[in-house]
Amino acid sequence: MTERRYPIGIQTFSEIIREGYVYVDKTDLVWHLAHYAKYIFLSRPRRFGKSLLTTTLESYFRGEKELFEGLKIMPLEQEWAQYPVLHLDLSGAKHMPSDKIREELNNILAPYEKVYGENPRETTPGMRLGG
């Protein structure tokens, strides 16, 4: 009998798959969200899988097909197109005053601008995200 390893404290889809942890396959739902949902608001209690879902979506939109081999999404997805993905983790900003949150957003956006380009006229985080 194979030992089952549970991903205690692991919230990243790619790590769970690559390291062979137990994964409850709901990737068919990810495909349906990506193809039929216009807006998604994740309102779940703490420790309820929001991070795992967002990293699964991240891997899917990056076109990391190899991570999904053998999962329910494989017969559904035909194209495996790659899209730019911005992963904004604001968990460190939850106790910051609003002026510091703006600074935190600016720090988070800087590496993405190196990859996707920047416009010096876009000065606020909202303008930078729009660009």
C-alpha positions as CSV (number, residue, x, y, z in Angstrom):
1,M,0.0,0.0,0.0
2,T,1.3,3.4,-0.9
3,E,1.8,5.9,1.8
4,R,-0.6,8.9,1.4
5,R,1.1,12.2,2.2
6,Y,-1.3,15.1,3.1
7,P,-0.3,18.7,2.2
8,I,-0.4,20.1,5.7
9,G,0.5,23.8,5.5
10,I,1.1,23.6,1.7
11,Q,-1.1,26.0,-0.2
12,T,0.5,25.9,-3.7
13,F,-1.0,23.8,-6.4
14,S,2.3,23.2,-8.2
15,E,4.1,22.0,-5.1
16,I,1.2,19.7,-4.1
17,I,1.3,18.1,-7.6
18,R,5.1,18.0,-8.1
19,E,5.7,16.5,-4.6
20,G,2.9,13.9,-5.0
21,Y,0.7,15.0,-2.1
22,V,-2.9,14.0,-1.9
23,Y,-5.0,16.3,-4.1
24,V,-8.8,16.4,-4.2
25,D,-9.3,17.0,-7.9
26,K,-11.7,19.8,-8.6
27,T,-10.0,21.1,-11.8
28,D,-13.2,20.5,-13.8
29,L,-14.7,23.3,-11.7
30,V,-11.6,25.5,-12.4
31,W,-12.3,25.0,-16.1
32,H,-15.9,26.0,-15.7
33,L,-15.0,29.1,-13.7
34,A,-12.5,30.1,-16.4
35,H,-14.9,29.6,-19.3
36,Y,-18.3,30.6,-17.8
37,A,-17.8,33.0,-14.9
38,K,-17.5,36.7,-15.5
39,Y,-16.5,37.8,-12.0
40,I,-15.5,35.7,-9.1
41,F,-15.5,36.8,-5.5
42,L,-13.9,34.3,-3.0
43,S,-15.6,34.7,0.3
44,R,-14.6,31.8,2.5
45,P,-13.4,31.4,6.1
46,R,-9.7,31.2,6.9
47,R,-8.0,27.9,6.0
48,F,-10.7,27.0,3.5
49,G,-8.6,26.6,0.3
50,K,-8.6,30.1,-1.2
51,S,-4.9,30.1,-1.7
52,L,-4.9,26.6,-3.3
53,L,-7.7,27.7,-5.7
54,T,-5.9,30.9,-6.7
55,T,-2.6,29.0,-7.3
56,T,-4.5,26.4,-9.3
57,L,-6.0,29.2,-11.5
58,E,-2.5,30.7,-11.8
59,S,-1.0,27.4,-13.1
60,Y,-3.9,27.0,-15.4
61,F,-3.7,30.5,-16.9
62,R,0.1,30.2,-17.3
63,G,-0.6,27.1,-19.4
64,E,1.3,24.7,-17.2
65,K,-0.4,21.7,-18.8
66,E,2.1,19.2,-17.3
67,L,0.8,19.9,-13.8
68,F,-2.8,18.8,-14.8
69,E,-1.9,15.5,-16.4
70,G,-4.4,12.9,-15.2
71,L,-6.8,15.4,-13.7
72,K,-10.4,16.1,-14.6
73,I,-9.5,19.3,-16.6
74,M,-7.5,17.4,-19.3
75,P,-10.4,16.2,-21.5
76,L,-12.1,19.7,-21.1
77,E,-9.2,22.0,-22.1
78,Q,-8.1,21.8,-25.7
79,E,-6.0,25.0,-26.1
80,W,-3.8,25.5,-23.0
81,A,-3.2,29.1,-24.0
82,Q,-0.8,31.1,-21.8
83,Y,-1.9,34.4,-20.2
84,P,0.0,37.0,-18.1
85,V,-0.8,36.4,-14.4
86,L,-0.4,38.9,-11.7
87,H,-0.4,37.3,-8.2
88,L,-0.9,40.0,-5.7
89,D,-0.5,38.8,-2.1
90,L,-1.6,41.4,0.3
91,S,-1.6,39.2,3.4
92,G,1.3,41.2,4.8
93,A,-0.6,44.4,4.5
94,K,-3.6,43.5,6.6
95,H,-2.5,45.6,9.6
96,M,-1.0,48.5,7.7
97,P,-2.4,52.0,7.5
98,S,-3.8,53.0,4.1
99,D,-0.7,55.0,3.1
100,K,1.5,52.0,3.7
101,I,-0.8,49.8,1.7
102,R,-0.2,52.0,-1.4
103,E,3.5,51.7,-0.8
104,E,3.2,47.9,-0.5
105,L,1.2,47.7,-3.8
106,N,3.8,49.8,-5.5
107,N,6.5,47.4,-4.3
108,I,4.5,44.4,-5.5
109,L,3.9,45.9,-8.9
110,A,7.5,46.8,-9.7
111,P,8.7,43.3,-10.7
112,Y,5.7,42.9,-13.0
113,E,6.5,46.1,-14.7
114,K,10.0,44.8,-15.5
115,V,8.4,41.9,-17.3
116,Y,5.4,43.5,-18.9
117,G,6.6,47.1,-19.3
118,E,5.8,50.3,-17.6
119,N,4.5,53.8,-18.4
120,P,6.0,56.7,-16.3
121,R,2.6,58.5,-16.6
122,E,0.9,55.7,-14.6
123,T,1.6,56.9,-11.1
124,T,-1.0,55.3,-8.9
125,P,-1.4,51.6,-8.2
126,G,-4.8,51.7,-10.0
127,M,-3.3,53.3,-13.1
128,R,-0.4,50.9,-13.1
129,L,-2.7,47.9,-12.9
130,G,-4.8,49.3,-15.7
131,G,-1.7,49.7,-17.8
